[in-house]
Amino acid sequence: MSKYSHMKSGKTEGNTGEMKEKNPASEENKQEIPPENIEIKAESQVSGASEPNEKAAEAEPASQEQKIADLEAKLAEINDQYLRKAADLENFRKRTIREKQELVDFANQNLLLDLLPVIDDFERAIKSAETSRDFLSFYEGVTLIEKRLSTQLENKWGLKRFDSAGEPFDPTRHEAIQMEKTEGITEAVVKEDFLKGYLLKDRVIRFAKVKVLMPNGNEQLTINKEE
């Protein structure tokens, strides 16, 4: 074996030994993390992650309670509005009924006011007849009062009296109280008014009570008023 080969071999072994000696040293220099520190770190990570979830879980019931409170307040407000509207409607209904009854009770107020002067005239005529005993003056006074009243009722209120004597019998206007058969006529004719009939704006409100002349032998003629 040559000298050079021996030296080469020795150098190689020496270097190898040095490398082996340095490797354990480098491993010892490495810092090892204790297992308990790893566990603490893991727990802190878990704790940090779960804390927002817990806060969210706590916030959710609070939010639901607030919503319930808001809905209850709104329901109470709506209920109050309903009760107010119901009370207003009931008051309106009662007021309408009262006003309607007042209209019925006082519907004839103006007519009655027009009749009061006529009553005053009758009172004056009666007092005048008591003192003077003048029948002719009393008769004239009553005639004037009746004429005044009839004219006022016709012109202002549309109440018109109609005469029936000499007209053909009309069961829609006349009510036959008496009848008399006679010669020389071909249809029933009103002979006499026992009680005048009245129209209110062209509507018959009271039939005239009359005596009717009937053609002789016409027994099937209807003379009574028909409803």
Secondary structure as a PSIPRED ss2 file (coil, helix, strand):
# PSIPRED VFORMAT (PSIPRED V4.0)

   1 M C   1.000  0.000  0.000
   2 S C   1.000  0.000  0.000
   3 K H   0.000  1.000  0.000
   4 Y H   0.000  1.000  0.000
   5 S H   0.000  1.000  0.000
   6 H H   0.000  1.000  0.000
   7 M H   0.000  1.000  0.000
   8 K H   0.000  1.000  0.000
   9 S H   0.000  1.000  0.000
  10 G H   0.000  1.000  0.000
  11 K H   0.000  1.000  0.000
  12 T H   0.000  1.000  0.000
  13 E H   0.000  1.000  0.000
  14 G H   0.000  1.000  0.000
  15 N H   0.000  1.000  0.000
  16 T H   0.000  1.000  0.000
  17 G H   0.000  1.000  0.000
  18 E H   0.000  1.000  0.000
  19 M H   0.000  1.000  0.000
  20 K H   0.000  1.000  0.000
  21 E H   0.000  1.000  0.000
  22 K H   0.000  1.000  0.000
  23 N H   0.000  1.000  0.000
  24 P H   0.000  1.000  0.000
  25 A H   0.000  1.000  0.000
  26 S H   0.000  1.000  0.000
  27 E H   0.000  1.000  0.000
  28 E H   0.000  1.000  0.000
  29 N H   0.000  1.000  0.000
  30 K C   1.000  0.000  0.000
  31 Q C   1.000  0.000  0.000
  32 E C   1.000  0.000  0.000
  33 I C   1.000  0.000  0.000
  34 P C   1.000  0.000  0.000
  35 P H   0.000  1.000  0.000
  36 E H   0.000  1.000  0.000
  37 N H   0.000  1.000  0.000
  38 I H   0.000  1.000  0.000
  39 E H   0.000  1.000  0.000
  40 I H   0.000  1.000  0.000
  41 K H   0.000  1.000  0.000
  42 A H   0.000  1.000  0.000
  43 E H   0.000  1.000  0.000
  44 S H   0.000  1.000  0.000
  45 Q H   0.000  1.000  0.000
  46 V H   0.000  1.000  0.000
  47 S H   0.000  1.000  0.000
  48 G H   0.000  1.000  0.000
  49 A H   0.000  1.000  0.000
  50 S H   0.000  1.000  0.000
  51 E H   0.000  1.000  0.000
  52 P H   0.000  1.000  0.000
  53 N H   0.000  1.000  0.000
  54 E H   0.000  1.000  0.000
  55 K H   0.000  1.000  0.000
  56 A H   0.000  1.000  0.000
  57 A H   0.000  1.000  0.000
  58 E H   0.000  1.000  0.000
  59 A H   0.000  1.000  0.000
  60 E H   0.000  1.000  0.000
  61 P H   0.000  1.000  0.000
  62 A H   0.000  1.000  0.000
  63 S H   0.000  1.000  0.000
  64 Q H   0.000  1.000  0.000
  65 E H   0.000  1.000  0.000
  66 Q H   0.000  1.000  0.000
  67 K H   0.000  1.000  0.000
  68 I H   0.000  1.000  0.000
  69 A H   0.000  1.000  0.000
  70 D H   0.000  1.000  0.000
  71 L H   0.000  1.000  0.000
  72 E H   0.000  1.000  0.000
  73 A H   0.000  1.000  0.000
  74 K H   0.000  1.000  0.000
  75 L H   0.000  1.000  0.000
  76 A H   0.000  1.000  0.000
  77 E H   0.000  1.000  0.000
  78 I H   0.000  1.000  0.000
  79 N H   0.000  1.000  0.000
  80 D H   0.000  1.000  0.000
  81 Q H   0.000  1.000  0.000
  82 Y H   0.000  1.000  0.000
  83 L H   0.000  1.000  0.000
  84 R H   0.000  1.000  0.000
  85 K H   0.000  1.000  0.000
  86 A H   0.000  1.000  0.000
  87 A H   0.000  1.000  0.000
  88 D H   0.000  1.000  0.000
  89 L H   0.000  1.000  0.000
  90 E H   0.000  1.000  0.000
  91 N H   0.000  1.000  0.000
  92 F H   0.000  1.000  0.000
  93 R H   0.000  1.000  0.000
  94 K H   0.000  1.000  0.000
  95 R H   0.000  1.000  0.000
  96 T H   0.000  1.000  0.000
  97 I H   0.000  1.000  0.000
  98 R H   0.000  1.000  0.000
  99 E H   0.000  1.000  0.000
 100 K H   0.000  1.000  0.000
 101 Q H   0.000  1.000  0.000
 102 E H   0.000  1.000  0.000
 103 L H   0.000  1.000  0.000
 104 V H   0.000  1.000  0.000
 105 D H   0.000  1.000  0.000
 106 F C   1.000  0.000  0.000
 107 A C   1.000  0.000  0.000
 108 N C   1.000  0.000  0.000
 109 Q H   0.000  1.000  0.000
 110 N H   0.000  1.000  0.000
 111 L H   0.000  1.000  0.000
 112 L H   0.000  1.000  0.000
 113 L H   0.000  1.000  0.000
 114 D H   0.000  1.000  0.000
 115 L H   0.000  1.000  0.000
 116 L H   0.000  1.000  0.000
 117 P H   0.000  1.000  0.000
 118 V H   0.000  1.000  0.000
 119 I H   0.000  1.000  0.000
 120 D H   0.000  1.000  0.000
 121 D H   0.000  1.000  0.000
 122 F H   0.000  1.000  0.000
 123 E H   0.000  1.000  0.000
 124 R H   0.000  1.000  0.000
 125 A H   0.000  1.000  0.000
 126 I H   0.000  1.000  0.000
 127 K H   0.000  1.000  0.000
 128 S H   0.000  1.000  0.000
 129 A H   0.000  1.000  0.000
 130 E H   0.000  1.000  0.000
 131 T H   0.000  1.000  0.000
 132 S H   0.000  1.000  0.000
 133 R C   1.000  0.000  0.000
 134 D C   1.000  0.000  0.000
 135 F H   0.000  1.000  0.000
 136 L H   0.000  1.000  0.000
 137 S H   0.000  1.000  0.000
 138 F H   0.000  1.000  0.000
 139 Y H   0.000  1.000  0.000
 140 E H   0.000  1.000  0.000
 141 G H   0.000  1.000  0.000
 142 V H   0.000  1.000  0.000
 143 T H   0.000  1.000  0.000
 144 L H   0.000  1.000  0.000
 145 I H   0.000  1.000  0.000
 146 E H   0.000  1.000  0.000
 147 K H   0.000  1.000  0.000
 148 R H   0.000  1.000  0.000
 149 L H   0.000  1.000  0.000
 150 S H   0.000  1.000  0.000
 151 T H   0.000  1.000  0.000
 152 Q H   0.000  1.000  0.000
 153 L H   0.000  1.000  0.000
 154 E H   0.000  1.000  0.000
 155 N H   0.000  1.000  0.000
 156 K H   0.000  1.000  0.000
 157 W H   0.000  1.000  0.000
 158 G C   1.000  0.000  0.000
 159 L E   0.000  0.000  1.000
 160 K E   0.000  0.000  1.000
 161 R E   0.000  0.000  1.000
 162 F E   0.000  0.000  1.000
 163 D C   1.000  0.000  0.000
 164 S C   1.000  0.000  0.000
 165 A C   1.000  0.000  0.000
 166 G C   1.000  0.000  0.000
 167 E C   1.000  0.000  0.000
 168 P E   0.000  0.000  1.000
 169 F C   1.000  0.000  0.000
 170 D C   1.000  0.000  0.000
 171 P C   1.000  0.000  0.000
 172 T C   1.000  0.000  0.000
 173 R C   1.000  0.000  0.000
 174 H E   0.000  0.000  1.000
 175 E E   0.000  0.000  1.000
 176 A E   0.000  0.000  1.000
 177 I E   0.000  0.000  1.000
 178 Q E   0.000  0.000  1.000
 179 M E   0.000  0.000  1.000
 180 E E   0.000  0.000  1.000
 181 K E   0.000  0.000  1.000
 182 T E   0.000  0.000  1.000
 183 E C   1.000  0.000  0.000
 184 G C   1.000  0.000  0.000
 185 I C   1.000  0.000  0.000
 186 T C   1.000  0.000  0.000
 187 E C   1.000  0.000  0.000
 188 A C   1.000  0.000  0.000
 189 V E   0.000  0.000  1.000
 190 V E   0.000  0.000  1.000
 191 K E   0.000  0.000  1.000
 192 E E   0.000  0.000  1.000
 193 D E   0.000  0.000  1.000
 194 F E   0.000  0.000  1.000
 195 L E   0.000  0.000  1.000
 196 K C   1.000  0.000  0.000
 197 G E   0.000  0.000  1.000
 198 Y E   0.000  0.000  1.000
 199 L E   0.000  0.000  1.000
 200 L E   0.000  0.000  1.000
 201 K C   1.000  0.000  0.000
 202 D C   1.000  0.000  0.000
 203 R E   0.000  0.000  1.000
 204 V E   0.000  0.000  1.000
 205 I E   0.000  0.000  1.000
 206 R E   0.000  0.000  1.000
 207 F C   1.000  0.000  0.000
 208 A E   0.000  0.000  1.000
 209 K E   0.000  0.000  1.000
 210 V E   0.000  0.000  1.000
 211 K E   0.000  0.000  1.000
 212 V E   0.000  0.000  1.000
 213 L E   0.000  0.000  1.000
 214 M E   0.000  0.000  1.000
 215 P E   0.000  0.000  1.000
 216 N C   1.000  0.000  0.000
 217 G C   1.000  0.000  0.000
 218 N C   1.000  0.000  0.000
 219 E C   1.000  0.000  0.000
 220 Q C   1.000  0.000  0.000
 221 L C   1.000  0.000  0.000
 222 T C   1.000  0.000  0.000
 223 I C   1.000  0.000  0.000
 224 N C   1.000  0.000  0.000
 225 K C   1.000  0.000  0.000
 226 E C   1.000  0.000  0.000
 227 E C   1.000  0.000  0.000
